[in-house]
Each structure stands twice: as structure tokens, then as C-alpha cells.
Amino acid sequence: MALFHLGRCDATPAALSFMERNKVDVLHLLTRYRNGDWGKLDAEDIEANVNAVAYGSRILASYEYNGEKLWIITEANRS
């Protein structure tokens, strides 16, 4: 079940290259993110995300593939 609205989805050229290089399924990754699987975050960032979902702040996630990181960020206004 989706925890929040993703808003507009954009990707930088570097992110697109990363996903192609690592054969990342974008739809699967966004579904994980939207459902509260925020990858490798510390406890403080996870708590911030839980509060962000409840109160409308910025949400972020960090996923690792082959030693590289990919960040997803949803702005507070969900734009």
C-alpha cells in the first residue's frame, strides 16, 4: 500500500545512467520507495521519513547497487 503520493518523477542523466548500468527496474524501485522501503538509511533519517509521511515533509531514500548509491527525494510539496 502506498504511503504517499510520489509527485512528478524526474531523473538526472547520472541517475538514468546508474539505473541502466545496474539494470535497475525503475517501477519496482519506486514501488519499494512509495511503500516505505527507503533502502540504506540511518535510524534518524528513517524516523524523519516516518514523520514526513505523516506531516508532509521531504522524504528521501538511498539504495545501493554494486557499491554505488542512488538517491530518491520527494519534496515536501510532493512536486
NUTORTI-752483 format. One record per residue: residue in three letters; residue number from 0; x negated, y negated, z negated of N, C-alpha, C, O in turn. Coordinates in Angstrom, 2 decimals, always signed. Layout:
<tordos>
('ALA', NUM, (X, Y, Z), (X, Y, Z), (X, Y, Z), (X, Y, Z))
...
</tordos>
This chain:
<tordos>
('MET', 0, (-0.83, +1.18, +0.00), (+0.00, +0.00, +0.00), (-0.88, -1.24, +0.00), (-1.83, -1.34, -0.77))
('ALA', 1, (-0.56, -2.19, +0.86), (-1.34, -3.42, +0.98), (-1.17, -4.30, -0.26), (-0.06, -4.52, -0.73))
('LEU', 2, (-2.29, -4.78, -0.78), (-2.26, -5.65, -1.95), (-2.08, -7.12, -1.60), (-1.61, -7.91, -2.42))
('PHE', 3, (-2.45, -7.48, -0.36), (-2.39, -8.89, +0.03), (-2.37, -8.99, +1.55), (-2.67, -8.04, +2.27))
('HIS', 4, (-2.00, -10.17, +2.02), (-1.98, -10.47, +3.46), (-3.40, -10.83, +3.89), (-4.04, -11.67, +3.26))
('LEU', 5, (-3.88, -10.23, +4.95), (-5.24, -10.49, +5.41), (-5.40, -11.89, +5.99), (-6.48, -12.48, +5.88))
('GLY', 6, (-4.38, -12.43, +6.59), (-4.53, -13.69, +7.30), (-5.19, -13.44, +8.64), (-5.24, -12.31, +9.12))
('ARG', 7, (-5.70, -14.50, +9.23), (-6.37, -14.39, +10.53), (-7.69, -13.65, +10.37), (-8.44, -13.91, +9.44))
('CYS', 8, (-7.96, -12.74, +11.27), (-9.19, -11.95, +11.21), (-10.14, -12.39, +12.31), (-9.84, -12.28, +13.50))
('ASP', 9, (-11.28, -12.89, +11.91), (-12.35, -13.29, +12.82), (-13.61, -12.54, +12.42), (-13.75, -12.12, +11.27))
('ALA', 10, (-14.52, -12.37, +13.36), (-15.79, -11.72, +13.08), (-16.90, -12.49, +13.76), (-16.76, -12.95, +14.90))
('THR', 11, (-18.00, -12.63, +13.06), (-19.17, -13.28, +13.65), (-19.79, -12.33, +14.67), (-19.56, -11.12, +14.62))
('PRO', 12, (-20.58, -12.87, +15.60), (-21.30, -11.98, +16.53), (-22.17, -10.96, +15.79), (-22.28, -9.81, +16.23))
('ALA', 13, (-22.78, -11.37, +14.68), (-23.62, -10.45, +13.92), (-22.78, -9.32, +13.32), (-23.22, -8.17, +13.29))
('ALA', 14, (-21.58, -9.64, +12.83), (-20.70, -8.61, +12.27), (-20.25, -7.65, +13.35), (-20.20, -6.44, +13.13))
('LEU', 15, (-19.91, -8.18, +14.52), (-19.49, -7.31, +15.62), (-20.62, -6.37, +16.04), (-20.39, -5.19, +16.30))
('SER', 16, (-21.82, -6.89, +16.09), (-22.99, -6.08, +16.43), (-23.21, -5.00, +15.37), (-23.48, -3.84, +15.69))
('PHE', 17, (-23.10, -5.39, +14.11), (-23.25, -4.46, +12.99), (-22.26, -3.31, +13.13), (-22.63, -2.14, +13.01))
('MET', 18, (-20.98, -3.65, +13.38), (-19.93, -2.63, +13.47), (-20.15, -1.70, +14.66), (-19.90, -0.50, +14.56))
('GLU', 19, (-20.60, -2.25, +15.76), (-20.89, -1.42, +16.94), (-22.07, -0.50, +16.66), (-22.03, +0.70, +16.95))
('ARG', 20, (-23.13, -1.07, +16.10), (-24.35, -0.31, +15.80), (-24.09, +0.83, +14.83), (-24.67, +1.91, +14.95))
('ASN', 21, (-23.21, +0.59, +13.86), (-22.93, +1.58, +12.81), (-21.63, +2.36, +13.04), (-21.19, +3.11, +12.17))
('LYS', 22, (-21.04, +2.16, +14.22), (-19.81, +2.87, +14.59), (-18.73, +2.74, +13.52), (-18.10, +3.72, +13.12))
('VAL', 23, (-18.52, +1.50, +13.06), (-17.52, +1.20, +12.04), (-16.15, +1.10, +12.70), (-15.97, +0.36, +13.67))
('ASP', 24, (-15.18, +1.83, +12.17), (-13.79, +1.74, +12.61), (-13.18, +0.52, +11.91), (-12.88, +0.58, +10.72))
('VAL', 25, (-12.99, -0.56, +12.64), (-12.55, -1.83, +12.06), (-11.20, -1.69, +11.39), (-11.01, -2.19, +10.28))
('LEU', 26, (-10.26, -1.02, +12.03), (-8.93, -0.88, +11.43), (-8.99, -0.09, +10.12), (-8.31, -0.44, +9.15))
('HIS', 27, (-9.79, +0.96, +10.10), (-9.96, +1.74, +8.86), (-10.59, +0.87, +7.77), (-10.14, +0.89, +6.62))
('LEU', 28, (-11.61, +0.12, +8.12), (-12.28, -0.73, +7.14), (-11.34, -1.80, +6.60), (-11.32, -2.03, +5.39))
('LEU', 29, (-10.57, -2.45, +7.45), (-9.63, -3.48, +6.99), (-8.52, -2.88, +6.14), (-8.03, -3.53, +5.21))
('THR', 30, (-8.12, -1.66, +6.44), (-7.11, -0.99, +5.62), (-7.67, -0.70, +4.23), (-6.99, -0.92, +3.23))
('ARG', 31, (-8.89, -0.21, +4.16), (-9.55, +0.01, +2.86), (-9.58, -1.28, +2.06), (-9.21, -1.31, +0.89))
('TYR', 32, (-10.02, -2.33, +2.70), (-10.14, -3.65, +2.07), (-8.80, -4.14, +1.55), (-8.68, -4.53, +0.39))
('ARG', 33, (-7.79, -4.11, +2.40), (-6.45, -4.60, +2.05), (-5.82, -3.78, +0.93), (-4.95, -4.28, +0.21))
('ASN', 34, (-6.25, -2.53, +0.80), (-5.71, -1.65, -0.24), (-6.51, -1.67, -1.54), (-6.21, -0.92, -2.46))
('GLY', 35, (-7.52, -2.54, -1.62), (-8.26, -2.69, -2.86), (-9.56, -1.92, -2.97), (-10.15, -1.88, -4.05))
('ASP', 36, (-10.02, -1.32, -1.88), (-11.34, -0.68, -1.87), (-12.31, -1.74, -1.36), (-12.43, -1.96, -0.16))
('TRP', 37, (-13.01, -2.39, -2.29), (-13.87, -3.52, -1.95), (-15.33, -3.13, -1.82), (-16.21, -3.99, -1.89))
('GLY', 38, (-15.59, -1.85, -1.63), (-16.96, -1.41, -1.39), (-17.84, -1.53, -2.61), (-17.42, -1.21, -3.73))
('LYS', 39, (-19.06, -1.99, -2.39), (-20.05, -2.08, -3.47), (-20.09, -3.50, -4.03), (-20.81, -4.37, -3.54))
('LEU', 40, (-19.30, -3.71, -5.08), (-19.29, -4.98, -5.80), (-19.59, -4.71, -7.26), (-19.34, -3.62, -7.77))
('ASP', 41, (-20.13, -5.72, -7.94), (-20.34, -5.55, -9.37), (-19.01, -5.77, -10.10), (-18.03, -6.23, -9.52))
('ALA', 42, (-18.99, -5.43, -11.37), (-17.76, -5.49, -12.17), (-17.15, -6.89, -12.19), (-15.93, -7.04, -12.17))
('GLU', 43, (-17.98, -7.90, -12.22), (-17.50, -9.29, -12.24), (-16.76, -9.64, -10.95), (-15.70, -10.27, -10.99))
('ASP', 44, (-17.31, -9.24, -9.81), (-16.64, -9.51, -8.53), (-15.35, -8.70, -8.38), (-14.37, -9.20, -7.82))
('ILE', 45, (-15.34, -7.48, -8.88), (-14.11, -6.68, -8.84), (-13.03, -7.34, -9.67), (-11.88, -7.45, -9.23))
('GLU', 46, (-13.39, -7.78, -10.86), (-12.41, -8.47, -11.71), (-11.92, -9.75, -11.04), (-10.73, -10.07, -11.11))
('ALA', 47, (-12.81, -10.48, -10.40), (-12.41, -11.69, -9.67), (-11.43, -11.36, -8.56), (-10.48, -12.11, -8.33))
('ASN', 48, (-11.65, -10.25, -7.84), (-10.74, -9.83, -6.79), (-9.36, -9.47, -7.34), (-8.34, -9.83, -6.75))
('VAL', 49, (-9.33, -8.76, -8.46), (-8.05, -8.40, -9.08), (-7.27, -9.67, -9.42), (-6.07, -9.75, -9.16))
('ASN', 50, (-7.95, -10.63, -9.99), (-7.31, -11.91, -10.31), (-6.92, -12.67, -9.05), (-5.87, -13.32, -9.01))
('ALA', 51, (-7.74, -12.59, -8.03), (-7.47, -13.28, -6.77), (-6.20, -12.74, -6.10), (-5.41, -13.51, -5.55))
('VAL', 52, (-6.03, -11.43, -6.16), (-4.82, -10.84, -5.60), (-3.59, -11.35, -6.35), (-2.57, -11.68, -5.74))
('ALA', 53, (-3.70, -11.42, -7.66), (-2.57, -11.85, -8.49), (-2.29, -13.34, -8.38), (-1.13, -13.76, -8.40))
('TYR', 54, (-3.33, -14.15, -8.26), (-3.15, -15.60, -8.35), (-3.51, -16.38, -7.09), (-3.41, -17.60, -7.07))
('GLY', 55, (-3.93, -15.68, -6.03), (-4.14, -16.35, -4.76), (-5.49, -17.01, -4.56), (-5.58, -18.04, -3.89))
('SER', 56, (-6.55, -16.44, -5.11), (-7.90, -16.97, -4.89), (-8.59, -16.19, -3.77), (-8.00, -15.28, -3.18))
('ARG', 57, (-9.83, -16.55, -3.49), (-10.62, -15.89, -2.45), (-10.92, -14.44, -2.84), (-11.20, -14.15, -4.01))
('ILE', 58, (-10.87, -13.54, -1.86), (-11.15, -12.12, -2.06), (-12.35, -11.77, -1.18), (-12.47, -12.27, -0.06))
('LEU', 59, (-13.23, -10.92, -1.71), (-14.38, -10.50, -0.91), (-14.69, -9.04, -1.11), (-14.28, -8.43, -2.10))
('ALA', 60, (-15.41, -8.49, -0.16), (-15.84, -7.10, -0.24), (-17.21, -6.97, +0.42), (-17.59, -7.78, +1.26))
('SER', 61, (-17.93, -5.95, +0.02), (-19.24, -5.67, +0.60), (-19.34, -4.18, +0.85), (-19.22, -3.37, -0.07))
('TYR', 62, (-19.56, -3.82, +2.10), (-19.68, -2.42, +2.50), (-21.08, -2.17, +3.04), (-21.64, -3.00, +3.75))
('GLU', 63, (-21.64, -1.02, +2.69), (-22.98, -0.67, +3.16), (-22.92, +0.48, +4.15), (-22.23, +1.48, +3.94))
('TYR', 64, (-23.66, +0.31, +5.24), (-23.81, +1.34, +6.26), (-25.28, +1.38, +6.64), (-25.85, +0.38, +7.06))
('ASN', 65, (-25.88, +2.54, +6.50), (-27.28, +2.72, +6.90), (-28.20, +1.65, +6.34), (-29.08, +1.14, +7.03))
('GLY', 66, (-27.99, +1.30, +5.07), (-28.85, +0.34, +4.40), (-28.57, -1.12, +4.73), (-29.29, -2.00, +4.27))
('GLU', 67, (-27.54, -1.39, +5.51), (-27.16, -2.76, +5.85), (-25.82, -3.09, +5.20), (-25.02, -2.19, +4.94))
('LYS', 68, (-25.58, -4.38, +4.94), (-24.34, -4.81, +4.32), (-23.46, -5.56, +5.31), (-23.94, -6.30, +6.17))
('LEU', 69, (-22.17, -5.33, +5.15), (-21.15, -6.07, +5.90), (-20.20, -6.67, +4.88), (-19.67, -5.96, +4.02))
('TRP', 70, (-19.99, -7.98, +4.96), (-19.11, -8.68, +4.03), (-17.79, -9.00, +4.71), (-17.76, -9.36, +5.89))
('ILE', 71, (-16.70, -8.88, +3.96), (-15.39, -9.34, +4.39), (-14.91, -10.34, +3.36), (-14.99, -10.09, +2.16))
('ILE', 72, (-14.41, -11.47, +3.84), (-13.94, -12.52, +2.94), (-12.56, -12.98, +3.41), (-12.35, -13.24, +4.60))
('THR', 73, (-11.64, -13.07, +2.47), (-10.32, -13.63, +2.73), (-10.22, -14.90, +1.90), (-10.34, -14.87, +0.68))
('GLU', 74, (-9.99, -16.01, +2.57), (-9.92, -17.29, +1.88), (-8.67, -17.36, +1.00), (-7.71, -16.62, +1.19))
('ALA', 75, (-8.71, -18.26, +0.04), (-7.62, -18.39, -0.94), (-6.28, -18.66, -0.26), (-5.24, -18.17, -0.72))
('ASN', 76, (-6.28, -19.42, +0.81), (-5.03, -19.73, +1.51), (-4.65, -18.63, +2.50), (-3.68, -18.78, +3.24))
('ARG', 77, (-5.42, -17.53, +2.51), (-5.20, -16.37, +3.38), (-5.27, -16.71, +4.86), (-4.65, -16.05, +5.69))
('SER', 78, (-6.04, -17.75, +5.17), (-6.18, -18.16, +6.58), (-7.23, -17.31, +7.30), (-7.48, -17.52, +8.48))
</tordos>
